[in-house]
Amino acid sequence: MKFQRYENAEDFARVATPFLVKYEDKFSLFFGVLQAIKDGKYENPYMATIEEDGELLAIFQMTPPHPLNIIFVDNGRMRDCIDLSIDELIRQSIPINSIISVKEWAYAFAQKWQEKTGQSFSVLMDQGLYRLDKVEESLEMSPGAWRYATKDDALLIEKWYSQFEEDTGLPKTALVEVKNKVKAMLDANEVFLWENEGHIVSMMKKARPTAHGVTVSLVFTPKEERKKGYARTMVAAGSKELLKEFQFCVLYTDMLNPTSNKIYQEIGYQKLIDSVHLGFEK
C-alpha cells in the first residue's frame, strides 16, 4: 500500500472522482468540497489517497479548520488503511482537530488515533445523511411563500447564521467572516427565505452542487417562530425548487433531534447512511 499526498487538486480529482461519481449522494460532502477546492475556494487543502497496484483503497480530504473527511473504498482493507494513514499523518505533522466519516469508519479511525497519539475523542455531531428525489405531494404547507434572499436581507441572515452555530454547537465564526460568508451566499443566489405576512420566518441554503445533486443546509427558524411548521415548509418548497435543476437533494440531520428527523422524512427525505463528526482533545 502507498499513501500519496496531493498538492494539485486536479491530480487528486482524477484519482478520486471515478469512485465519487458512483456514490454521488452518499459522499456528496466530499465530492462537493472537492469541486470547491478545484474552483480555488479553499486555501491549503489537504488531499491524499491510499492505493495498491493501481487500486484505490482510501481517500482523505481536509480544508482547515474543517474536519478531515475519510472514505474507505475497500471496507475489507479499512484497518490496514487506518494504520498507514495515521502513521503518515503523524509523520507529516498534520494537525487533526476532528474527523467526519461513515460512523463505523470514524469510530475505528478515532480509536486507533487515540491509541497512537493519546488524544481522546468525543462526539461533536451524530448525523444522518438523507436523500430526496421527490417532495411528498400531500404535505400540508404553512402560510406564506418562499423567495430568494437579496442583499437587503444580509443583516438578518448574518444574525441567523450566528444563532444557527450557537444552536447546533458549531464553533463560533468571527463576525467579519460571517459577513463575508453571507455576502458570498447572496452573490451566488443560494439562500431561500420563507415569508409570511411580510415577516421572514425561516431560511435554508443550497450548497456543494455536484453533477446530479445538491445539499440543503443552514436550515434555521428563530425561536419565536418555531413549532409552526415553517422549517418543514421552507425545506419542502426550497427542495422542490432545487429538484427542477438537480436529480436529488441531500441533507445532514442531528440524530439526537427527533423533530428535525421527523419533518425531513415527512417531506420525503430517506436516510442513506449514519455519519458522525468526532473531535479530538487539543
C-alpha positions in Angstrom: 0.0 0.0 0.0 1.1 3.5 -0.7 0.0 6.7 1.0 0.0 9.5 -1.6 -0.4 13.2 -0.7 -1.5 15.5 -3.5 -0.7 19.2 -3.8 -2.6 19.6 -7.1 -6.4 19.4 -6.8 -6.8 18.3 -10.5 -4.4 15.4 -10.0 -6.3 14.3 -6.8 -9.6 14.7 -8.6 -8.5 12.4 -11.4 -7.9 9.6 -8.9 -10.9 10.2 -6.6 -13.7 11.3 -9.0 -14.3 7.9 -10.7 -15.2 6.4 -7.3 -17.1 9.5 -6.1 -19.4 9.7 -9.1 -20.6 6.1 -8.4 -21.8 7.2 -4.9 -22.5 10.9 -5.6 -25.3 11.0 -2.9 -23.6 9.2 -0.1 -20.3 11.1 -0.4 -21.8 14.4 -1.6 -19.9 16.3 1.1 -16.5 15.0 0.0 -17.4 15.5 -3.7 -18.9 19.0 -3.3 -15.9 20.2 -1.3 -13.5 18.7 -3.9 -15.4 20.8 -6.5 -14.9 23.9 -4.4 -11.2 23.1 -3.9 -10.8 22.9 -7.7 -12.5 26.2 -8.0 -10.0 27.8 -5.6 -12.4 28.4 -2.8 -10.2 26.9 -0.1 -6.6 27.6 0.9 -4.1 24.9 1.8 -6.4 21.9 1.4 -5.1 18.5 2.4 -5.7 15.7 -0.1 -4.4 12.2 0.0 -5.1 8.6 -1.1 -4.1 5.1 -0.3 -3.5 2.9 -3.4 -2.2 -0.5 -4.1 -1.3 -1.9 -7.6 -3.4 0.8 -9.2 -6.4 0.2 -7.0 -7.9 3.0 -4.8 -8.3 1.9 -1.2 -9.0 5.2 0.7 -9.3 8.9 0.1 -8.7 11.8 2.6 -9.6 15.5 2.3 -9.4 18.4 4.7 -9.9 22.1 4.4 -8.7 23.6 7.7 -10.3 24.4 10.1 -12.9 21.9 8.9 -12.7 18.2 9.8 -10.7 15.5 8.0 -13.1 13.7 5.7 -12.3 10.0 5.4 -13.6 7.4 2.9 -12.6 3.8 2.8 -13.2 2.4 -0.7 -12.4 -1.2 0.3 -14.0 -1.9 3.7 -12.0 -5.1 4.0 -8.8 -3.2 4.0 -10.0 -0.5 6.4 -7.9 -1.5 9.4 -4.7 -1.6 7.3 -5.6 1.8 5.7 -6.2 3.3 9.2 -2.8 2.2 10.5 -1.0 3.5 7.4 -2.9 6.8 7.3 -2.4 7.7 10.9 1.3 6.9 10.7 1.6 9.2 7.7 -0.4 12.0 9.2 1.7 11.9 12.4 4.9 11.7 10.3 3.8 14.7 8.2 2.8 16.6 11.4 -0.7 17.2 10.1 -2.9 18.7 12.9 -6.2 16.8 13.1 -8.8 18.5 15.3 -11.8 16.5 14.1 -12.9 13.9 11.6 -16.1 13.2 9.7 -17.0 9.9 8.1 -19.4 7.0 8.0 -20.0 6.2 11.6 -18.3 2.7 11.6 -15.2 4.2 9.8 -15.0 7.3 12.0 -15.0 5.3 15.3 -12.5 2.8 14.0 -10.1 5.7 13.0 -10.7 7.6 16.2 -10.0 4.7 18.4 -6.7 4.0 16.6 -5.8 7.7 16.7 -6.3 7.8 20.4 -4.2 4.6 20.8 -1.3 6.1 18.8 -1.4 9.8 19.9 -3.1 9.7 23.4 -5.7 12.2 22.2 -9.2 11.2 23.4 -12.2 11.9 21.2 -15.8 12.9 21.7 -18.9 13.2 19.5 -19.5 16.6 18.1 -22.4 15.6 15.9 -24.2 12.3 15.4 -25.6 12.7 12.0 -27.9 11.1 9.5 -27.5 11.7 5.7 -30.8 11.8 3.9 -31.7 11.9 0.2 -34.8 13.3 -1.5 -35.9 12.6 -5.1 -39.4 13.9 -4.9 -41.3 16.1 -2.4 -44.3 14.4 -0.8 -47.3 16.0 -2.6 -49.8 15.7 0.2 -47.6 17.6 2.6 -49.5 20.4 4.4 -47.8 23.7 4.0 -47.6 26.7 6.4 -49.0 30.0 5.2 -46.7 32.3 3.2 -44.4 31.9 0.3 -40.7 31.4 -0.5 -38.3 33.8 -2.2 -34.6 34.1 -2.8 -32.8 36.3 -0.3 -31.4 39.6 -1.5 -28.7 42.0 -0.2 -31.4 43.7 1.8 -31.7 40.6 3.9 -27.9 40.4 4.7 -28.1 41.7 8.3 -30.9 39.2 9.3 -29.1 36.3 7.7 -25.8 37.2 9.4 -27.7 37.2 12.7 -29.4 33.9 12.0 -26.1 32.4 10.8 -24.6 33.1 14.2 -27.7 31.8 16.0 -27.6 28.6 13.9 -24.0 28.0 15.1 -25.0 28.5 18.7 -28.0 26.2 18.4 -26.0 23.4 16.8 -22.9 23.7 18.9 -20.7 24.6 16.0 -17.6 26.8 16.6 -18.4 30.4 16.5 -17.4 32.2 13.4 -16.0 35.8 13.7 -18.5 38.5 12.7 -16.3 39.8 9.8 -16.1 36.2 8.4 -19.8 35.8 8.8 -20.4 38.9 6.8 -18.1 37.6 4.1 -19.8 34.2 4.0 -23.2 35.7 3.8 -22.2 38.1 1.0 -20.8 35.1 -1.0 -24.1 33.2 -0.4 -26.2 36.2 -1.6 -23.9 36.9 -4.6 -24.4 33.2 -5.6 -28.2 33.4 -5.0 -28.0 30.4 -2.6 -30.3 31.5 0.3 -34.0 30.7 0.3 -36.4 32.6 2.7 -40.0 31.8 3.8 -42.0 34.9 4.3 -45.5 35.2 5.9 -47.4 38.5 6.0 -44.3 40.5 5.4 -42.2 38.7 8.1 -39.3 36.4 7.3 -39.8 33.3 9.5 -37.4 30.7 8.2 -34.4 30.1 5.8 -32.3 27.4 4.1 -29.5 27.4 1.6 -28.2 25.3 -1.2 -24.6 24.1 -1.0 -22.0 21.9 -2.7 -23.7 21.2 -6.0 -22.4 18.1 -7.9 -23.2 16.8 -11.3 -26.6 15.5 -10.3 -27.3 16.5 -6.7 -27.2 19.4 -4.3 -27.1 19.8 -0.5 -29.7 21.6 1.6 -28.0 23.3 4.6 -28.3 26.1 7.1 -32.0 25.3 7.9 -33.0 27.8 10.6 -36.1 29.2 12.2 -35.8 31.7 15.1 -37.2 30.5 18.4 -40.2 32.8 18.3 -41.4 31.2 15.1 -40.8 27.6 15.8 -43.5 24.9 16.2 -45.5 26.5 13.4 -44.2 24.2 10.6 -42.1 26.9 8.9 -38.9 24.9 8.7 -40.6 21.9 7.2 -42.4 24.1 4.7 -39.3 26.0 3.8 -37.3 22.9 3.2 -40.1 21.3 1.2 -40.6 24.4 -1.0 -36.8 25.0 -1.4 -36.1 21.4 -2.2 -38.9 21.3 -4.8 -37.3 24.3 -6.5 -33.9 22.7 -6.4 -35.2 19.5 -7.9 -36.1 21.4 -11.1 -32.3 21.7 -11.7 -30.9 18.6 -9.8 -31.9 14.9 -9.7 -31.7 14.8 -5.9 -31.2 16.8 -2.8 -29.3 15.6 0.3 -29.1 17.0 3.8 -27.5 16.1 7.2 -29.6 15.9 10.3 -28.7 15.8 14.0 -29.8 12.2 15.0 -30.3 13.5 18.6 -33.0 15.8 17.3 -36.1 13.6 16.7 -38.1 16.6 15.5 -35.9 17.5 12.6 -35.5 13.9 11.5 -39.3 13.5 11.6 -40.0 16.6 9.5 -37.5 15.7 6.8 -39.0 12.3 6.4 -42.4 13.8 6.1 -41.1 15.9 3.2 -39.8 12.7 1.5 -36.2 12.5 2.6 -34.9 8.9 3.2 -31.8 8.0 5.2 -28.8 6.9 3.2 -26.1 6.4 5.9 -25.2 7.2 9.5 -22.4 9.7 9.7 -20.5 11.1 12.7 -18.3 14.2 13.4 -15.8 13.3 16.1 -13.5 15.9 17.8 -10.1 15.2 19.4 -8.9 16.9 22.5 -6.3 19.6 22.0 
